[in-house]
Structure formats: C-alpha cells, structure tokens
Amino acid sequence: MDSILSVIGSCFNWDFKSLLLFTAIFILTADYIKNRRPANFPPGPWAFPIVGSIFTMDHKRSHENLTKLAEKYGDVYSIRMGQMWMVVLNRLEVLKEGLVTQGDSLVDRPKLPLQDDMSNGLGVIFSSGNVWKQQRRFALSTLRHFGFGKKSLEPIVLDEFASCAKDIIAFKGKPFNPHFIMNQAVSNIICSLVFGHRFEYGDEKFMKLMRFFDKALQMEGSIWAALYNAFPLLVRHLPGPHNIILNIWKDVKDFIRVELKAHKDNWDPSDHRDYIDFYLNEIQMNKGQADNTFDEENLVMCVMDLFVAGSETTSTTLRWAFLYMAKYLEVQEKVQAEIDRVIGQSRQPSMDDRTNLPYTDAVIHEIQRIGNIVPLSLPHVTNRDIQLGGYTVPKGITIIPNLTSVLFDKKEWETPFTFNPGHFLNKEGKFVKQAAFIPFSAGKRLCLGENLARMELFLFFTSFMQHFTFSMPPGVKPVMDYRLGITLAPHDYEICWLDGRSLLVFTLVFVLTAEYIRSRRPSGFPPGPWAFPFVGSIFSLNFNNTHWDLTKLAEKYGNVFSLKMGSTWTVVLTGFNALQEGLVTKGDILTGRPDFPIHFDIFPSRGIVFANGKDWKQQRQFAIFTLRHFGVGKKSLESSILDEFIHLSKEIAKYKGKPFNPHLILNNAVSNIISVLVFGHRFEYNDKKFQRMLKLFDQAGLIDGSIWAQLYNSFPALMRRLPGPHHTLQKFLGELVDMVRTEVIKHRKDWDPSEPRDFIDCYLNELQKNKDEDEGFHEDNLLICSLDLFGAGTETTSITLRWAFLYMAKYKEIQVTVQAEIDRVIGQSRQVSTADRANLPYTNAVIHEIQRIANIVPLSLPHVAIRDVELGGYTVPKGMTVIPNLTSVLFDKKEWETPFTFNPGHFLDEEGKFVKRPAFIPFSAGKRVCLGENLARMELFLFFTSLMQHFTFSMPPGVEPVLKPRFSFTLSPIHYEICATPREV
C-alpha cells in the first residue's frame, strides 16, 4: 500500500513541477498550429508567438517599415499583428491586380475591434456588404444632388476661402499656426453639404470638434490601436489612450445627434436642404423593407464618416502645401507668375482655369504625392479565396494596400524623394497625369470624396497663391518630418504671409474679390447688366422710371434676366410668356415674398401681402372666406358701393363745376368700402383721423417706391443708422398700425362672438379658437392683415379712378361715347348695377383700357423662389427675388395694336362686343394674384359708370391734362384739379 501511494505521490509531484512549463509549451504549440502560414500563403517575416510582429514594427513609421520588408519578401508578403494575418500589397501592378482587377473580392473591410466598437459596422467607411453598397450609393447620389463634383459647388468653396482669408489677414503678416484655420475652412464645405450650414471660425463647439478629430486620428495610428485590435478582450479592460479614442468618437456622435435633432424639429419632407434631410426621407421610405439599412444610427455614423473624411485629408494637404511653398520659394514664385498671367487679380479662380494652369496643377499633384497623406490607405478584407502575385490568399484575410510603395517607387518617378513638380509635366510644360498617382487609392473602395477634394485643393491653393506669399518666420527653417496617425500630417508650425506685398493694396483687392465671389452670377443664372461692386445697379436705374428701364434691359438681355440691387440678385420676368411660366405654370415655386428689411423691421412676416409659407396660406384663405361672407364678389355688396357713390357725388356737387383736386375725395369713397368690410363702418369725409390715415398711406407709398427704400433694403445695417426718409416711412407705418389697434380695442369692448359684424370680429373669433400663436392667428397678424386689406382696398382703385378723370377730360369724344351708351342702356332713372356690365361693352372696354395704360402697379409685387426653378431655360436658385414686369406685358407690341395710345378698341371686337385679352394682367397672375381683384373690378365698374352717368369731366380753362405719372410703389397721376359738371339729360 505504501508503495502504491509512493508511486502516485511521485506522479502528482512531477505534474505539479512541470505544470508551468507544460502550459507554456502547450500555448506556444497551439499558437504555432493555429497561426502558421497556410500552404502557398505569401511569405514574410518571422512572427513572435501570440503577439506576432506587433512589437517589432515602428508604429511611428509603419509605412516605411512595410516598404522595406517588400525589398526582402517581395511585392506580396504577409505579416502577423497579434492573432491577425495581414497581406501587404506593394507597387502599382500588384495594387491594380488586387484593388481593380480583383476588386470585387477585396471590396469589404475587416472587422477591426476598435472600429467595430465605435461604428458597429455602420457608416460608409468601415461598413461592408449590403450596408456599404446602400450607404455609398445613397451618399454619392445625394452629394451629387448638392453639387458634389459639379461646377455649382465652386461658389461655396470660394466663399469659404474669403472667410478663411479674413482670419489669415487678421494676423497682419505675423507668424500664425494654420492648422485649425485650414481644418475649419475645409470642414465648412462638407458641413454645408451635410448639415446645411457652415460654422463660424470662433464657434467653440466647432473648434472642439476639430481638436477631437486631430487627437483621435493621431491615436488611431499608434501602437495602442494595434494592441486593441490584436487583443480586444484584454485591452478593453485596461486603461490607456484607446479609451480616449472611443470617448472622442462618442462625443462627435453626440454633436451630430444635436444637429440631427435640430433637423427633425423643422424637417419638411418636400424641401430637402442637405444630406441629413435626404437621409431622414430615406428612413421614412424604407421602413419595413427586408434589406433596409437606413436608420438613425446609420445616419449618425455616415455623417461622422463624411464629416471626418471631408475635413482631414484636404486640410492636411493644404498645410503641407504652405510648408513646401515656404521651403521652395522659387516654385511659389513660378506658381504666382502663372496665376497672375492667366487669372490676374481682378477675378477669382475657377475650375475652368485648371487646364490653363499646368504648372500650378503639377505643384498641387506633387504636394499630394510627396505629402503621402494616407500612406497605407484603409484596410480591405478578402470575401473569398483569391490569387494575388501567384500566392493564395484565403477568405477573411486583411489586405493592406501600401500606397507609399507606389508614390515613392523609383521605377515610376524620376526623383521620388525630392519635391519635383516636373513629375507631372511633359517637355512642352503641359500637365500629365501619371498612372502611379493614386493618393485616393483605387478600385471600388476609391475615396468617396475624391472629386470634392480635387476641387477644394485646386480652388483653395490657387486662391491662396493668388493673394498671399508664404514664408517661414525669420530664422526658422521648414520641418518636413511628419507626425504619424491614420494620416501623415506635418508637425504644428507657424508661418507668415505677404512677405513685402503691400497690405493696403492686397486688402483692397481682397475686399473687391470677396465681393465679386460672394455676389457673382451662379452657374446657369440669367444674364444681365454688369453690376458695380457693393451697390450693384442701384445707382444706374432711374427710380422715377424703373419699370421702363427694366423693360429696355430685356431688349438686350432677354425676357428672363438678372440684375444686382446692392448685394442682392434679382431676376426680372418680361413678356407674357415669361410671366405665364413663372407665375402660373410654376406658380407654386414663386409663392414666396422677400423679407424686405424696411418692412420686416416693423412687422416681420406678418399679414397677407408680404407673408410667406403656412402663415400666408392661412391668412389669405381666412381673408378670402371672410370677405366673401360679407359680400365681396357678390351682388349683395353693390348697395354699399352705390350708397358710397351718393356720398361721393354730393361732395363733388359741392364744387358746382369749379376746379377741385379729386385725390382725397376718391380715396375717401373707395376706402369706405373696405372700411365697412374690415371695421364694420364707414368714415365721414371730414373725419380727421380718417384723413390722417389716407395721407399716411399716400406718403408711405411715395417713400416705399423711392431709392431710399431700396438703399435700406440693400444695406439695412448701415441705413438703420443714417437719417433719411426711410425712417419717416417706418414712423408712418407704425402710426398706421396704432390706428388699426385702436379699432381692434373698440371692437373688443362690444364684441359678440355669435354675431360677427366685420373682418375684425371674425378674426377675434379665430383668435379665440386658435390660442396657440404657432397656428398663425394672433393680434399682430390681425393688425397687419387689417392694414393690408385697408391699404390694398384703397390705393389702386382710387388711383385708377383719378386716371379715369384725366383720360376722360383729355379724350372728350370717348367720354361722350361712354355717356351715350350709359344713357341708352340705363338712363337717368335708376342706379347702375353690375348686371349692366354685359350691356355696356364700350364702357367696360374704356375701364379696362384705363387700367392697362395707367399701369398702376408696373412691377407687381416681388416674389421669391421657394426652391430651385428653371425659368426661360435658366436656373433660378431657391431664395432668389423675382420681379414680374407687368409693364412689359401691358405695353407689348405683340399683344396690343397701339400699346402707347389710349385705345378702348383693344377690348372690342369688330362687332363692338367686349373681349377680355389674355395679356390684360393689371392684378398680376397665379397664386399671388391680387386678393381684392373681384372687389376692385366691382368698384371700378360701379363708381366709373355712376360718375359718367351723372357728371361730365373737363380740365379747367387753359389747362391741359398731364398724363405723366408720379412714381412710387404705384404709378399715380401728379396732383391736378378738374371740373365736374352735373349732367342734364
């Protein structure tokens, strides 16, 4: 028994002693068996057990190490990092074989734990399979929609250069670090596409984001990232910089989620402003589909990918560019000489200039080559077994495309380690694209933003060279060594600009250039006259004859042309066809009104006339419904108008045929019709407050049509601080609002919701039902809507009647013919009725001809395009002000036999019957047609016919009618006196 125990004890004693050694041998053997190179696998350096080559690689110079290994093991070799085998591809032929010829087999990304923990396999950059295909296709399509790779994106890049240059100028030639200025400038381009807006350079959150990118991308190229990817289960539980990387990307995603929330809060599926809006729409459209990859998490990752990729590489290249230009001053001088010769200082660069700037283009390409920004591209993974370079690479193996080996290949480049723009020039000095120039990689995983980066690099670099000379601070030499991360970036440095160029001259040129860039005509925009910097055509137009100036310009530039008023572009539509297309056919797109500062400062987007969007639709619909309820457009309103005519005729009769000024009398009469509808009562003609209100409208209209209003709208920040009539206009409008407020207060005192008496009562009822101000019904809107109705319901009709008196006094034979027709059809025994219109064709024709030739609102009211629209074959961008030139239609020789002669025959056929002409559009056309057209037509017919029935109008003895208008917002007659003789029939 003792002997048995002795044997057993000795066995246990031997196992215990050898356990540690056995375990080590077992792990090493298992690791060898598991990780040995398969048959026909590419050769490579010997790997340590467990860790592979992770500690023998200099992670600050990985690309250089991998390039040297190719000299020993060949262009296709393998290396083990931790437990992961990688195959490294070197030189152009091998990279083409892998990424292009067999690109379908290398289209996926490896599941790197650090990236996977951050992205969960989502996004555009590190996703694979169906997720990648759907997201990349969607991203390309959407970004192209917003100008990606197109000429239309140029203005955004050039505008950003102007902002960037201002920041650089602020250093006044002293040394500065361009790192984050460049990051912000380049980032703002992708921000405009993805977020729909740019960030100011002083924005703290934006600055923090730029620092995050820089730090995270630097750490991701360190040994800590390699350790995390090699041993994720262990390193996840250890402290270290890898945790900072994950926290940074978490903060970046949180930043994007804030932008996403802001988009969702005011998202309109019919109006896509940017990438996020399109993506939200795609989420809605793909709900419930089996292979759907569109959700908010993928949106956040895609935005982060676009944001990072669209910022880092281009800004890093530009930072290298400054260094190389400061180091090789003779190259910088040659670039500037070429730019001065081709572009000069009078305009900004354009992508069209690239072919004429071969040396500049060669310098940009050489900076990209030698800068070698992404030296190892991004890793790929095989999705099936393939042959590469004669070796078998199994499915699931990570592939590293060593771009460095191509960009510095002695067989491809004459002097690969020297900065030499001649690499991209032939003997004649023409630019030559080299096959080995692949800084954006190649194949199906080619950099998504290549076209954008190429545009940004050309426009930014050429603009910098056009305006600045860069040099190192005195006594400092450029450091051309790199700081390794995911990208190769220069170490932070300071640089100086100008170097002897005149600051004053530059500033002047820069300001003029920036103004030109900011306000130049976009691609496909309508042509038009040259505009002065800052002021545009504001001083070249005669504001007492604007409508005719614009009509003449159409003869030179066509029926759809543009001109700049101050800093704002305006498109003018001329001729019946152009107005029909803009206001009717595409009327839904031109329903907006511009926010003119002179009005907006008093009542921002209130009322009906200058309101927009949902507010305008609600207020207009409510006003039309309410006014119809009180008889507008119906026979029931006739009695109010005819009763008012009795008061008017009594006032006129008081003068007993002696000369009088009909201005305020007619205003009184016409205003009282709309007063009854809006306020529920008429005013006596001697009511002082009523007289004050009418005078305010008249004087406000004069100022509103003057150059002072235009100057205010063009330069509001300046004009707000300068004295002038524009302040009087705002004072008048403020006083008118107060007068309406007094009427509303009176209404509230005896308001009975069950018995509304007028528009104000009905509106008070609506306020009661819609207590949420977001619904658009609130007291401010009541005040401005009432004012809009009162003003619009007074001015144009009373002006037309004043013109009618003048034309009847001038063309007495026409007045006689009108009166004869009235006497024959109506006589003197009864009042006129709208039912008589059909039996009074000549009278009706005279009224229409007065409206046509008087041309009361010659340029209608301005419209705004609520989205991009094609007009006359040109592209009119969203937000553009559009002016319908009614004058061009009402006086068109193609539409009217004698357009400049008062001729009622324009509206009569050969049998003397009334004919309505399509080109008769004094009330404009489309969805913004004058709200009060039906009321005005009724008033004009009843007032004019009644006046002709009872009076004969003539000028005072020895006075000729003056038919020249007084220009304001409307065209009204210059003040005159007239005689009204009662008719005795």
Buried (B, 14 or more C-beta within 10 A) or exposed (E): EEEEEEEEEEEEEEEEEEEEEEEEEEEEEEBEEEBEBEEEBBEBBEBEBBBBBBEEBEBBBBBBBBBEBBEEBBBBBBBBBBBBBBBBBBBBBBBBBBBEEBBEBBBBBBBBBBBBBBBEBBBBBBBBEEBBBBBBEBBBEBBEBBBBBBBBBBBBBBBBBBBBBEBBBEBEBEBBEBBBBBBBBBBBBBBBBBBBEBBEBEEEEBBEBBEBBBBBBBBBBBBBBBBBBBBBEEBBEEEBBBBBBBEBBEBBBEBBBEBBEBBEEEBEEEEBBBBBBBBBBBBEEBEEEEEBBBBEEBBBBBBBBBBBBBBBBBBBBBBBBBBBBBBBBEBBEBBBEBBEEBBEBEBBBBBEBBEEBBBBBBBBBBBBBBBBBBBBBBBBBBBEEBEBBEBBBBEBBBBBBBBBBBBBBEEBBEEBEEBBBBBBBEEEEEBBEBEBBBBBBBBBBBBBBBBBBBBBBBBBBBBBBBBBBBBBEEEBEBEBEBBBBBBBBBEEBBBBBBEEEEEEEBEEBBBBBBBBBEBBBBBBBBEBBEBEBBBBBBEEBEBBBBBBBBBEBBEEBBBBBBBBBBBBBBBBBBBBBBBBBBBBEBBEBBBBBBBBBBBBBBBEBBBBBBBBBEBBBBBBEBBBEBBEBBBBBBEEBBEBBBBBBEBBBEBBEEBEBEBBEBBBBBBBBBBBBBBBBBBBEBBEBEEEEBBEBBBBBBBBBBBBBBBBBBBBBBBBEEBBEEEEBBBBBBEBBEEBBEBBBEBBEBBEEEBEEEEBBBBBBBBBBBBEEBEEEEBBBBBBBBBBBBBBBBBBBBBBBBBBBBBBBBBBBBBEEBBEBBBEBBBEBBEEEEBBBBEBBEEBBBBBBBBBBBBBBBBBBBBBBBBBBBBBBEBBEBBBBBBBBBBBBBBBBBBBEEBBEEBEEBBBBBBBEEEEEBBEBEBBBBBBBBBBBBBBBBBBBBBBBBBBBBBBBBBBBBBEEEBEBBBEBBBBBBBBBEEBBBBBEEBEE
